[in-house]
Amino acid sequence: RFTSSATLNVDQLGSGFPLLCHRDGTGDGVQISFRNDNGQVGRINTSGSATSYVTSSDYRLKENITYDFDATSRLKQLKPCRFNFIADEDKTLVDGFLAHEVSDIVSEAITGEKDAVDTDGQIDPQGIDQSKLVPLLVKTIQELEARITALEKA
């Protein structure tokens, strides 16, 4: 158990890897573990040819579970867009979302506050974990499938 706070700063000098995580063997195993006072809350696993980004999902960690919610109406509120990042010299267009537009719909997907700045007045950008949108997508597909089936039977 860790009893103190720790920070890891990695700077890349020259070419090469700014941070390289290696473990012996090629079987499935934990590469990096993320922990807090509740224990392990996530990890990065690797196998011989794949990487998995894992967050806690064990039923024993959850309560107030419900399967009755309207995913389709929430999904329809999302506004996917195409954009390029200002810092991208190639101006490559990517698909995604603006974090502040998602925050009221799937708040657990967003970190940070809209228009936040740090103590130096620099942008403190919001972030999005797009994987948090997957349950909404799956539930919407299930709802649409049920509607299609009902229409086909009519």
N, C-alpha and C positions, 0 to 999 in steps of 0.2 A: 504494500500500500504506500502510495506517495503522500508525503506530508507537507510538501512545499510546492509553490508555483514554479513552473519552469517555462522558459521561452527558448525556442530554437530559431535562430536567424541564419539563413543560408544565402550567401552571395556567390554568384558565378564570376569567376575571374578567368577570362580567356574563353576558349572553347571547352566543350565537355559537359558533364552533367552537374547542375547546381546541387542536386541531392540524389544519391543513388542508394536504394534500399535493396539489399541482397540477402537471401537466405539459401542455405544449402539444400540440394534436392530439387525435384520438379513436381512433387506431389502437392495436393491442395494444402495450403497453410496460410496462417496469418502473417502478413507482411508488416502492417502497422495496426495497432490497437488504440482506440480512443476511449478514455475512461474519465469518469468524474466521481463524485461521492456516492453515486448510485451504482457504481461498477462499470462494466463495459457498456458503452452506448453506440459503438460502431467499430468497424474495422475495414481494412483493405486486405483482401485475400488474393493470392496468386496460385496458379497451377502451372503446369508445364507450358501452357500457351494462352492463358487468359487471366484477366484481372476482374475481380468482383468488388464493388463498393457496397458495403453492408451496413445497414442501420438496424437497430433493435426492432423486432417485430413479434416477439414471443407473447402469446396470449396471457401469460402469467404476469405480464407487466402492464396490462390494459384493463380498463373498466368502462362502464357505460357504453358498451358496444351496441350499435344499432345498424341495421341494414336498410332502414326506411328513411331515405332522403332522396330529394329530387336532384340528381346529378345533371340532367339535361339542361335545365334552366340555368344552373350555375355555369356549365360549360359554354352555353351560348353567350354569356356575359364576357368571356375572355376575348381579347382582341389580338390574335396573332399578327405579327407584322414582319416586314423585311427591312433590314437596316445594315449599315456598316458601322464599325467602331471608328471613332474619330482618329484614334491612334494607329489604325490600320492603313499603312501607306498604299496598299493595293486597293483599298476601298471595296473589299470583297463583301458582297451581300450575304447575309445569313438570316435564317428564320428564327424568330424568338418572340419575346414579350418585353414590355416595359414594366419593371418591377412594381412601380407605384400603381399601375393599372390592374395588377393581379392581387395586390395586397388585401383588398376588401372581399375578394372572391375566394381565394385560397391562401389565407394569411400565413399558414404554416410553411408555405413555399418561399416566403420572403424574409430576408434579414435586412436590418438597417431601417433608417427612416428617410422618407422623401426629403430631398433638398438639404440633407445634413452636411455639415462641414466639421473638420477637425479643429483643434485649438490654433492651428496655423492658418485657418481660413481655406484650407484645401478641401476639395470634394471628398466626402466620406460616402462612397457609393453604396447604394442598395445592391443586394444580390438576390438571385433566384435559384432554388433547387428544383429544376424542372421535373425531377423524378417524383416530386410530391403531387404532380398533376396526373400521374398514371392511374391512381384509384378512381379519380373523377372520369377519366376517359373510359375505363373498363365498365364502370357503373352506367355511363351513358350508353355504351354499346349494348349492354344488357337491357336497358330500358327501351332502346330503339328496336331491338330484336323482339321484345315482348309486344310492342306496338305493331310491328310487321306481322307477327304470328296472329294477333287478334284481327287485323285487317284481312289476312288471307282466309281466316275462318268465317268471316262475315259474308 
